[in-house]
Each structure stands twice: as structure tokens, then as C-alpha cells.
Amino acid sequence: MIVDRPKEQAKRSGAAIGEFIREQREQAQVSLRQLSRLAGVSNPYLSQIDRGLRKPSADILQQIAKGLRISAEQLYVRAGILESREGNPELVAAILADEGLGERQKQVLVDIYESFRRENAQLHAGPGSDASAAVGT
């Protein structure tokens, strides 16, 4: 029997994010109905996310994060939408939550931001690094 691995991974990822959201909700002592109201997400859909039956989009995760008053980046990382990154997590979360941008545009902006951060880190590396030698020329 052939197993559809990407589908299987998506299910596991959905279950993991659902479990994390449930844990955060319970720690905040917020009921599913309250979170539904706070996040502006329908109660049945939120219940499916909570049980790991659905994997929410970045926009829905942003709304849930606002409702729980936690970092959207935490949810993005847990959902596999975003790798754990250095830099300003709120900036990355804001880019990913912008409804005026397409998913590809969002990813390009995040990639550019990270590229600039890497470039600046190399420029500020100690003497003897290739980047600092190039700056002095």
C-alpha cells in the first residue's frame, strides 16, 4: 500500500498546531466560544482546528494569535508556515498577516528581509572575514 506522505504530514502538522492552540487557550483560561468571538473565527471551524482536523491559514492563525494575545510567529512556526527565524518576529508576522499581499509576495518580502539581515551580519563580522575585507576596499 502506498502512503501519501505530504497528506500524512499535513495531518500531523494540523494536529500539532491544534494541540498547541488548545494548550494556549487553556493556559489563558479562554473557552472555545470566547476565543471564537475574540478571534472572529466561527466556533465550528475553531473547534475543528482545536481537534487537529483542520490546518488553518496564516490569516486565521493571525486572528487566533490576537485572540489569545500571543505572538503570531509562534503559531506560524508551529504550523510549519514559518521556520524559526532570527530578526524581528513581529515584522515577519506583520508581513505574513497582510491581506493585501499574495502568499508568494509575502514569502519574497520575508526572504529579502532575511537576506539583508545576513548581509549586515557578515558586514559586522570580525576582521578577517571576507565581507569585512570587501567593505574596506
C-alpha positions in Angstrom: 0.0 0.0 0.0 1.3 3.4 -1.0 1.0 6.1 1.7 0.5 9.8 0.6 3.3 11.3 2.8 2.6 15.0 2.2 -1.1 14.5 3.2 0.0 12.5 6.3 2.5 15.2 7.3 -0.2 17.9 6.9 -2.5 15.9 9.2 0.3 15.6 11.8 1.0 19.3 11.4 -2.7 20.2 11.8 -2.9 18.1 14.9 0.2 19.7 16.4 -1.0 23.3 15.8 -4.4 22.3 17.2 -2.9 20.9 20.3 -0.7 24.0 20.8 -3.6 26.4 20.3 -5.7 24.3 22.8 -2.8 24.4 25.3 -2.5 28.2 24.9 -6.3 28.7 25.2 -6.4 26.6 28.4 -3.5 28.4 29.9 -5.2 31.7 29.2 -8.4 30.2 30.6 -10.4 31.1 27.5 -13.2 28.9 26.3 -13.5 27.8 22.7 -16.6 30.1 22.3 -14.7 33.0 23.8 -11.7 32.6 21.5 -14.1 32.2 18.6 -15.6 35.6 19.5 -12.2 37.2 20.2 -10.6 35.9 17.0 -13.6 36.4 14.7 -13.4 32.7 13.6 -16.5 30.6 13.6 -16.9 28.3 16.6 -17.3 25.1 14.5 -14.2 25.9 12.4 -12.2 26.8 15.5 -13.3 23.5 17.1 -12.0 21.6 14.1 -8.7 23.4 14.4 -8.6 22.7 18.1 -9.1 19.0 17.5 -6.4 18.9 14.7 -8.9 18.2 12.0 -8.1 21.4 10.0 -4.9 23.2 9.4 -5.6 27.0 9.5 -4.2 29.5 7.0 -1.7 32.2 8.1 -4.6 34.7 8.2 -6.6 32.6 10.6 -3.6 31.9 12.8 -3.0 35.7 13.0 -6.6 36.2 14.2 -6.2 33.3 16.7 -2.9 34.8 18.0 -4.6 38.2 18.5 -7.5 36.5 20.4 -5.0 34.6 22.6 -2.7 37.6 22.9 0.4 35.6 21.8 2.9 36.1 19.0 1.6 35.1 15.6 5.1 33.9 14.8 4.8 31.2 17.4 1.7 29.9 15.6 3.3 30.2 12.2 6.4 28.2 13.3 4.2 25.5 15.0 2.0 25.3 11.9 5.0 24.8 9.6 4.3 28.1 7.7 7.5 29.7 9.0 10.8 28.4 10.1 12.1 29.7 13.4 14.0 32.8 12.3 16.2 35.5 13.7 15.3 39.1 13.4 12.2 40.9 14.3 9.4 38.3 14.7 6.7 40.9 14.8 7.8 42.3 11.5 7.7 38.9 9.9 4.3 38.2 11.4 3.0 41.5 10.1 4.2 40.7 6.6 2.6 37.2 6.7 -0.7 38.7 8.1 -1.0 41.4 5.4 -4.2 40.5 3.5 -3.2 42.9 0.7 -0.3 40.7 -0.4 -0.4 37.3 -2.0 1.4 34.3 -0.4 4.3 34.5 -2.9 4.7 38.2 -2.3 4.8 37.7 1.4 7.5 35.0 1.1 9.6 37.2 -1.2 9.5 40.1 1.3 10.5 37.8 4.2 13.3 36.3 2.1 14.6 39.8 1.2 14.4 40.9 4.8 16.4 37.8 5.9 18.9 38.3 3.1 19.6 41.9 4.2 20.0 40.7 7.9 22.5 38.0 6.8 24.4 40.6 4.6 24.5 43.1 7.6 25.7 40.3 10.0 28.5 39.5 7.6 29.5 43.2 7.3 29.7 43.4 11.1 31.6 40.2 11.5 35.1 40.4 12.9 38.2 41.4 11.0 39.5 38.8 8.6 36.1 37.8 7.3 35.5 38.1 3.6 32.7 40.6 4.0 34.7 43.0 6.2 37.7 42.8 3.7 35.3 43.8 0.9 34.0 46.8 2.8 37.5 48.2 3.3 38.2 48.2 -0.5 
